[in-house]
Amino acid sequence: IYVTRYVETSALVKVSMKNVPQDKLISVYPTVAKVSFKCVFPLKYNPADKVNFYIDYSDFVKSVNGRCIPKSDKFPEEILSYTIEPQVFECVESIKK
């Protein structure tokens, strides 16, 4: 049996938009999320500094009511898992002037 020691840490992280056309403006509510990370022990850095959470414009377009689930790019292998609160974000579209 292989056992991994881990540590849990939490951080507030910004949730941004990605791939938004230049003539559009998308606001995300709330703008931050509380993320709890489970990381390999010993923890050598703040995992929130290595991960970006975002909502892709294509997911917003596919949504019926503007409610979207954030994604993240690749995680460092030291991050075993995470939870994010809230799990769903409200996105509102407006046209740039």
C-alpha positions as CSV (number, residue, x, y, z in Angstrom):
1,I,0.0,0.0,0.0
2,Y,1.3,3.4,-1.0
3,V,0.5,6.2,1.5
4,T,0.9,9.9,0.8
5,R,1.0,12.5,3.5
6,Y,-0.8,15.6,2.7
7,V,-1.6,19.1,4.1
8,E,-4.8,21.2,3.5
9,T,-4.6,24.9,2.9
10,S,-7.2,27.4,1.7
11,A,-7.0,30.7,-0.2
12,L,-9.2,33.2,-1.9
13,V,-8.6,33.2,-5.6
14,K,-9.8,35.5,-8.4
15,V,-12.1,33.9,-11.0
16,S,-11.6,35.5,-14.4
17,M,-13.0,35.1,-18.0
18,K,-11.0,33.6,-20.9
19,N,-11.4,33.9,-24.7
20,V,-13.9,36.8,-24.5
21,P,-14.4,38.6,-27.9
22,Q,-13.0,42.1,-27.9
23,D,-16.4,43.7,-28.3
24,K,-17.9,41.9,-25.3
25,L,-17.5,42.5,-21.6
26,I,-18.3,39.7,-19.1
27,S,-18.7,40.3,-15.4
28,V,-18.3,37.3,-13.0
29,Y,-20.1,37.2,-9.7
30,P,-18.7,36.7,-7.2
31,T,-15.2,37.7,-8.4
32,V,-13.4,35.5,-5.9
33,A,-13.7,31.9,-4.7
34,K,-12.5,30.1,-1.6
35,V,-10.4,27.2,-2.8
36,S,-9.3,24.4,-0.4
37,F,-6.3,22.5,-1.7
38,K,-5.0,19.1,-0.6
39,C,-1.2,19.1,-1.3
40,V,1.6,16.7,-0.9
41,F,3.4,17.2,2.4
42,P,5.7,19.1,3.0
43,L,4.2,22.1,1.2
44,K,6.9,24.2,-0.4
45,Y,4.8,27.0,-1.9
46,N,1.3,28.5,-1.8
47,P,-0.7,26.5,-4.3
48,A,-3.0,29.5,-5.1
49,D,0.1,31.2,-6.7
50,K,0.4,28.3,-9.2
51,V,-3.2,27.8,-10.3
52,N,-5.6,30.1,-12.3
53,F,-9.4,29.6,-12.2
54,Y,-11.4,30.9,-15.1
55,I,-14.7,30.7,-17.0
56,D,-14.3,30.2,-20.7
57,Y,-16.5,32.3,-23.0
58,S,-17.7,29.3,-24.9
59,D,-19.1,27.8,-21.7
60,F,-20.9,31.0,-21.0
61,V,-22.4,31.0,-24.5
62,K,-23.6,27.4,-24.0
63,S,-25.1,28.2,-20.6
64,V,-28.9,28.8,-20.6
65,N,-28.9,31.2,-17.7
66,G,-25.4,32.6,-17.4
67,R,-24.4,30.3,-14.6
68,C,-21.0,28.7,-15.1
69,I,-18.6,26.4,-13.4
70,P,-15.0,27.6,-13.3
71,K,-12.1,25.6,-14.8
72,S,-8.4,25.6,-14.3
73,D,-5.4,24.9,-16.4
74,K,-2.9,22.1,-15.4
75,F,-2.3,21.7,-11.7
76,P,1.2,21.1,-10.3
77,E,1.6,17.5,-9.4
78,E,1.9,18.4,-5.7
79,I,-1.8,19.4,-5.7
80,L,-3.7,16.2,-5.0
81,S,-7.2,17.7,-5.2
82,Y,-9.2,20.8,-4.5
83,T,-12.7,22.1,-3.7
84,I,-14.1,25.5,-4.7
85,E,-16.9,27.5,-3.1
86,P,-19.1,28.6,-4.6
87,Q,-19.2,25.9,-7.3
88,V,-21.2,28.0,-9.7
89,F,-20.7,31.6,-10.8
90,E,-23.1,34.1,-12.3
91,C,-21.8,35.7,-15.6
92,V,-23.4,38.8,-17.1
93,E,-22.6,40.0,-20.6
94,S,-22.5,43.6,-21.8
95,I,-21.3,45.3,-24.9
96,K,-18.2,47.5,-24.7
97,K,-18.7,51.1,-25.8
